[in-house]
Amino acid sequence: MDLNNYTDRLRADLIAAAALGDEKTQATAAALAAATENSTRLTLLAALSDLAAEVSAALDEHSVHIALDGTDAAVDVRRTARPEPDDNPSFEEMTGDISRVTLRLVEQLKSRAEDAAAQSGQSLNSWLSGAVNGALRDQMRRNYGPRSDD
């Protein structure tokens, strides 16, 4: 889907509306239309991404992803694996208390984590909580598991 079709239409509508004004108004409208083209494209992509998230939430075994390639928005529908039931309680279930933490990730790692969360049918927050819980469980097994010299 070429987003230029939509940004061009918005620019034309803005310039047409400004045609009712004087030359200065028309020039200002043309300059604003050109200056906001990239912002408009990003806003359209954000709206498409929100739509994809809503559609994904309604699908059982598929998720919808939107990627921007130049000025084209590409839609990708992926089959998601159903999460297997886990007999191990989550961190929240073990403690009952929830604490907020700020996590800074490089964009590529965050994007991969979002994809993994979507594929498992979870929010990024739930997926990250599970990853931390799994890492802690693995660490406990390494530190307190059976020793080879016993």
C-alpha positions in Angstrom: 0.0 0.0 0.0 1.7 3.2 -1.2 1.2 5.8 1.6 2.0 8.5 -1.0 -1.5 8.1 -2.3 -2.8 9.3 1.1 -0.3 12.0 1.8 -0.8 13.4 -1.8 -4.6 13.5 -1.2 -4.2 15.3 2.1 -1.8 17.8 0.5 -4.2 18.4 -2.3 -7.1 18.9 0.1 -5.1 21.4 2.2 -4.1 23.4 -0.9 -7.7 23.3 -2.2 -9.0 24.7 1.1 -6.3 27.4 1.1 -7.4 28.4 -2.4 -10.2 30.3 -0.8 -7.6 32.6 0.8 -5.1 35.1 -0.6 -1.8 34.3 -2.1 0.0 34.3 1.2 -2.5 31.8 2.7 -2.1 29.6 -0.4 1.7 29.7 -0.1 1.6 28.9 3.6 -0.7 26.0 3.0 1.5 24.6 0.3 4.6 24.9 2.6 2.7 23.3 5.5 1.6 20.4 3.3 5.1 19.7 2.2 6.6 20.1 5.7 4.1 17.7 7.3 4.3 14.9 4.7 6.7 12.7 6.7 4.8 13.3 9.9 1.6 12.3 8.1 3.1 9.2 6.7 4.3 8.2 10.2 0.8 8.9 11.6 -0.7 6.7 9.0 1.7 3.9 9.8 0.9 4.3 13.5 -2.8 4.0 12.7 -2.2 0.9 10.6 -0.1 -0.6 13.3 -2.9 0.0 15.9 -5.4 -1.6 13.5 -3.1 -4.6 13.0 -2.8 -5.0 16.8 -6.6 -5.0 17.1 -7.1 -7.5 14.3 -4.3 -9.7 15.8 -6.1 -9.7 19.1 -9.3 -10.9 17.4 -7.5 -13.8 15.6 -6.7 -17.0 17.3 -3.8 -18.4 15.5 -2.6 -15.5 13.4 -1.1 -12.1 13.9 -0.9 -9.1 11.6 2.2 -7.0 11.2 2.8 -3.8 9.4 6.2 -2.8 8.0 7.3 0.4 6.2 9.5 0.0 3.2 10.2 3.5 1.8 6.7 4.9 1.3 5.0 1.5 1.0 3.3 -0.1 4.0 3.4 -3.9 3.8 1.0 -6.2 5.6 2.3 -9.5 6.9 -0.1 -12.1 8.4 1.8 -14.8 10.4 0.6 -18.0 12.0 1.3 -17.9 15.7 2.2 -20.8 17.9 -0.2 -21.5 20.6 1.5 -21.1 24.0 1.8 -24.4 25.9 0.3 -24.4 29.4 3.0 -23.7 31.9 2.8 -25.4 35.3 5.2 -22.8 36.7 3.4 -19.7 38.1 4.3 -16.3 36.8 6.3 -13.8 38.9 3.1 -11.9 39.5 1.3 -15.0 40.7 4.1 -15.9 43.0 4.3 -12.5 44.7 1.0 -10.8 44.1 2.7 -7.4 44.0 3.5 -5.7 40.8 6.3 -3.1 40.5 6.9 -0.8 37.5 10.4 -0.8 35.9 11.8 1.2 33.0 13.7 -1.0 30.5 15.7 0.6 27.7 16.4 -1.6 24.7 18.0 -0.9 21.3 15.2 -0.6 18.7 16.2 -3.8 16.9 16.0 -5.9 20.1 12.7 -4.2 21.1 11.3 -5.0 17.6 12.4 -8.7 17.9 10.9 -8.9 21.4 7.6 -7.4 20.1 7.5 -10.0 17.3 8.2 -12.9 19.8 5.5 -11.6 22.1 3.0 -11.4 19.2 3.9 -14.8 18.0 3.2 -16.2 21.5 -0.1 -14.3 21.7 1.1 -12.1 24.6 1.6 -8.4 25.3 5.2 -7.3 25.3 5.0 -6.7 29.0 3.7 -10.3 29.7 6.3 -11.8 27.4 9.2 -9.8 29.1 7.9 -10.9 32.5 7.9 -14.5 31.4 11.4 -14.1 29.9 12.7 -12.7 33.2 10.9 -15.4 35.2 12.5 -18.1 32.9 15.9 -16.6 33.3 15.6 -16.5 37.1 14.4 -20.1 37.1 17.3 -21.2 34.9 19.7 -19.3 37.2 18.2 -21.0 40.3 18.7 -24.4 38.6 22.3 -23.6 37.8 23.1 -22.2 41.3 21.1 -24.7 43.4 20.6 -27.7 41.1 22.3 -31.1 41.5 26.0 -30.8 41.7 28.2 -33.1 39.6 30.4 -33.9 42.5 27.6 -35.2 44.8 
